[in-house]
Structures are given as structure tokens and as C-alpha cells.
Amino acid sequence: MADYERRLEELGIKLLDPLPAGGLYTSVVIVDGLAYTSGTVAVEGPPLKLAYPGCLGDDLDVETGQLSARLAFLSLLGNLRGAIGSLDRVDRFVKLTGYVRAAPSFMQTPKVMDGASQVLVDVFGQACARSAVGVSALPGGASVEIDSVVKLVS
């Protein structure tokens, strides 16, 4: 059995409690052993507030985007843990999709998403399939939003 919760502690990572949904949706849906997570953005606190708002290639650089992706992924993990009880129930991450608020000329969305993928590898030991999509706007002015598909232990 994996010990991802212990790995988080070893890395000094503290997850936020699950975030309240910002609309008419649920943060995690589990179907046939797969957990589908809704999009999460980078937040910090308490009190909770949006972290790293802005646009990559305009007022944010790649390194700041990576920090935003990291925090967005940690928010996602908090929501996932809240839904399944323990991250030790994760078999593997199947797919991450990252939406990066980017200026039209910004072409480094995959590099921004490396901020999330690095946490994934550090905690869970392996990478997953991933998309990094540049978009013109995200909720609340967020710079990165991430969702995922996660295979759970049977």
C-alpha cells in the first residue's frame, strides 16, 4: 500500500481543507474507480485568497506561473483528499489538464505546468499524461487552473 500521506509530510507539504465549490458543481466525482476533479486555482491562506493572479507573458513570468501551478495542484490534492479520505487511496494520476491564462504570444504553457507535475512526481513517484492549454481568461483572474483524472485503488 502506498504511503502518499507520509510522503507529503516528509516533503513538508501541508494541504488546505477542501475548497468550497464556486458554482453549481461538485469538486470531485467518482465513477468506476476513477476520480474526476473539477478545476482548481492557486489559493493561499487562511483567510483564503487567490494567489498569483494575472496573465503569463504579460504581468507574470514562467517561474511565477510554476508557483501558481504548484499551488493549484495542491488545492486539487486537498479537494481529492476530502472526497476520498486519504491520498493513500490513489493508485495513480492518469491525466492533468492545465489551463494557463496567457498572452497571445506566450508559448511556454507546458513549462508553467511543470510546477504541478513536479509535485506530482515528488509525491506520487511518476508522471502522468498532461495537457497545457493557453486561455485568455480564468475565474477571478487566476493565472492557472488544473483538473485531473485519478485512478483509485480498488
N, C-alpha and C positions, 0 to 999 in steps of 0.2 A: 504494500500500500504506500502510495506517495505521501510525503510529508511536506506539502507546499506551505502550510501554515507555519511550520518551523522555519522553513527557508525564508519566508517573509521576515520573521523575527531576526534571523541571522543577518539579513541584509539591512536591518534597521528600518524596514518599511512598515508604516502604520496606515491602515486603510480607514477612510471615513465610513461612517454608518451609511446604509443605503440612502441614496438621494430621493427626494420625493419626485414623482413624475411631474413634468411640466405641462401636461395636457391630458387628453383622453386616451391614454395608453398605459401599458404596464412595462416595467423596466426589464423584466425577464420573462420569457415564455419557454416552457419545457415541453417538447414533443418528441416521442420515440427516442429518448436518451440524448437528445440534443438540446442545449440551452441557447436560445436566440436572445441576445441582449439588445436593448434599444440604444440609440446613440447617447453617449455621454460626452461632456465637455470638461475642461480643466477647471476645477474649483478648489478653493482652499478655505481654511477656517478652523474653528468657529470664530466669529459668525461666518457662515458660508458666503463666499463671493466668487465671482468669475475671476479666474487667473489668466493672465496673458491675453487679454482681448486685443484684437487688431487684425491686420492683414499682412501675410507673408509677402515679402518683396516690396512692401510699401512702408509700413512703420515697424515691422518685425523682421529679424534676421533668422537664419536657419537654426542657430543654436537656441534662440528663444522659442521657436516653433517646436523643437525637440523637447524642451521643458514642458510646453503645453501638451504635446502628445503623451509624454510620460504621465502627467497629472490626469489627463483624460482617461488613460488606461487604468490608472489606479482607482479612479472613480468607478469605472466599469467593474473592476475587481470587487470593490465594496458592494456594488449592486448585486453582482453574481453571488458573492458570499451570503448576502442577505437572503437570496432566493433559495440557495441550496444548503445552507447551514455551515458548510466548511469547504474551503477550496481544495481540500484533500479528496473531494468527490470528483474533481476534474480528471478525466482520462487524458485529454489533450485539447488544445485550441486548434480548431480546424481552419478558421478564417478570421482575419481582421480586415475591416474596411475603414479607412481613414479619409475624412473629408477635411481638406485644408483650405481655409479661406486665403486666397492667393490673388495677387495682382496678375493681370493677363500675361505678363512676360515672365512670371515666376515658374521655373521648370524643375524645382527641387522638392516636389511633394514627397517622393519616396524617401529622401534624406530626412525630411521632417518626421515621417512616420517611424524612422529608425529609433526615435526616442521611446516609442511604445514597444517596438519589437525587442529592444534591448532589455527592458523589464521582463517581457515575456520569456526570453531566453534565460535571463538570470534566475527567475523564479521557477519556471516550468521545464527548463532544460532543453527546449527545442523550439525552433521557429515554426511558423505556420504559413499557409497561403495568405496573401495580403494584396489589397488594392490601396492606392493612394490617389485620391481624386481631388483636383483643384476645383474650388467652387467660389462664387462671388459673394456669398453671404451665409452666415450660420446664426443660430439662435443667440440673441443677446449680444451679438458682436464677437462671439467666440472665434478663436483662431483655428481650433482643431475640434472635430467631433469624431468619435470612434464607436463602431458597433462590432459585434462578433458572433461567431457560431462556435460553440464549445461542446465537445463530446464528453458526456459524463460517464463515470464508472457505473457499470450495471449493478 
